[in-house]
């Protein structure tokens, strides 16, 4: 068996931010990044999702602390809703957001095509439980 090189990057502490107060608190306390759920499009309960303007404000908070903000769009998104997500991404780009947690493979492909520099993380909802699935999502 071939020995694989281990990635020696520093581990990153990513914390959830279900409200603007939580976003600020976790970054203040030392998290390297924070993730927030986009209202109506994340796995979180709606009480812990941020609306569009709150995501803009969360982006400002992350910049204040020189940290990353990741937006979770990690429910099964119907193709008929892709245009809504792409419209949101246009604003997110203006706000400096480049990191996302996505579940829907077709949406990952579309985002990758339109925004090749974005960092996309496969959601826990992708249920990556085999090397076959791992390789599938890596290729996306």
C-alpha positions in Angstrom: 0.0 0.0 0.0 1.3 3.4 -0.9 1.9 5.8 2.0 -0.1 9.0 1.6 1.2 12.4 2.6 -0.6 13.8 5.6 -1.9 17.4 5.3 0.0 19.4 7.8 -2.2 22.4 7.9 -3.1 23.8 11.2 -6.5 22.6 12.4 -9.3 25.1 12.2 -11.9 25.6 14.9 -15.2 26.2 13.2 -18.2 27.1 15.4 -21.9 27.5 14.7 -23.5 31.0 14.7 -27.3 30.8 14.9 -27.7 34.5 15.7 -25.6 37.6 15.2 -24.8 37.5 18.9 -23.5 33.9 18.6 -21.4 34.9 15.6 -19.7 37.6 17.5 -19.3 35.6 20.7 -17.7 32.5 19.1 -15.2 34.7 17.1 -14.4 36.7 20.2 -13.8 33.5 22.1 -11.3 32.2 19.6 -13.0 30.3 16.8 -11.2 30.6 13.5 -14.4 30.6 11.5 -18.1 30.5 12.0 -20.9 29.0 10.0 -24.4 30.3 9.6 -27.5 28.8 8.0 -29.2 30.7 5.3 -32.9 31.2 6.2 -34.9 28.5 4.6 -32.0 26.7 3.0 -30.1 25.1 5.9 -30.4 22.1 8.2 -30.8 24.3 11.2 -34.1 25.2 12.8 -35.4 28.5 11.5 -34.8 30.1 15.0 -31.0 29.5 14.3 -30.9 30.6 10.7 -30.0 34.1 9.5 -31.9 36.1 7.0 -30.2 37.8 4.0 -29.4 41.1 5.8 -28.2 39.3 8.9 -25.7 37.3 6.8 -24.4 40.6 5.5 -24.0 41.8 9.1 -22.4 38.5 10.1 -19.9 39.0 7.3 -19.0 42.4 8.7 -18.5 40.9 12.1 -16.2 38.2 10.7 -14.2 40.8 8.9 -13.9 42.8 12.2 -12.2 39.8 13.8 -10.3 38.8 10.6 -12.1 35.5 10.6 -14.0 33.4 8.0 -17.7 33.2 7.6 -19.2 30.1 6.0 -22.8 30.1 4.8 -24.6 26.7 5.0 -27.0 26.0 2.2 -27.3 22.4 3.1 -30.8 21.2 2.6 -31.9 19.4 -0.6 -32.4 22.3 -2.9 -34.8 21.8 -5.8 -33.5 22.9 -9.2 -36.4 25.4 -9.4 -34.8 27.2 -6.5 -31.3 27.4 -7.9 -31.9 30.9 -9.2 -32.7 32.1 -5.7 -29.5 30.7 -4.4 -27.5 32.2 -7.2 -29.0 35.6 -6.6 -28.0 35.3 -2.9 -24.5 34.3 -3.9 -24.2 37.4 -6.0 -24.7 39.5 -2.9 -22.5 37.2 -0.7 -19.7 37.8 -3.2 -20.1 41.6 -2.8 -19.8 41.1 1.0 -16.6 39.1 0.7 -18.2 35.7 1.5 -16.4 32.9 -0.4 -16.9 29.8 1.8 -20.0 27.6 1.7 -21.4 24.3 3.1 -23.6 22.7 0.4 -25.5 19.4 0.2 -27.1 19.3 -3.3 -24.6 17.9 -5.9 -26.2 19.8 -8.9 -26.0 23.1 -6.9 -22.3 22.4 -6.1 -21.6 21.9 -9.8 -23.4 25.2 -10.7 -21.6 27.2 -8.0 -18.3 25.7 -9.0 -18.9 26.7 -12.6 -20.0 30.3 -11.8 -17.7 30.9 -8.9 -14.6 28.6 -9.3 -12.7 30.4 -6.6 -15.3 29.7 -3.9 -14.5 27.1 -1.2 -17.2 24.5 -1.0 -17.5 22.1 1.8 -19.7 19.0 1.5 -22.4 19.1 4.1 -22.7 16.4 6.8 -26.1 15.8 5.1 -24.2 14.4 2.1 -23.7 11.3 4.3 -20.2 10.6 3.0 -19.7 7.1 4.4 -17.6 5.4 1.8 -14.5 6.1 -0.4 -16.8 6.0 -3.5 -19.0 8.9 -2.1 -15.9 10.7 -0.9 -14.4 10.6 -4.4 -17.7 11.6 -5.9 -17.9 14.8 -3.8 -14.2 15.6 -4.2 -14.7 15.6 -8.0 -17.6 18.0 -7.7 
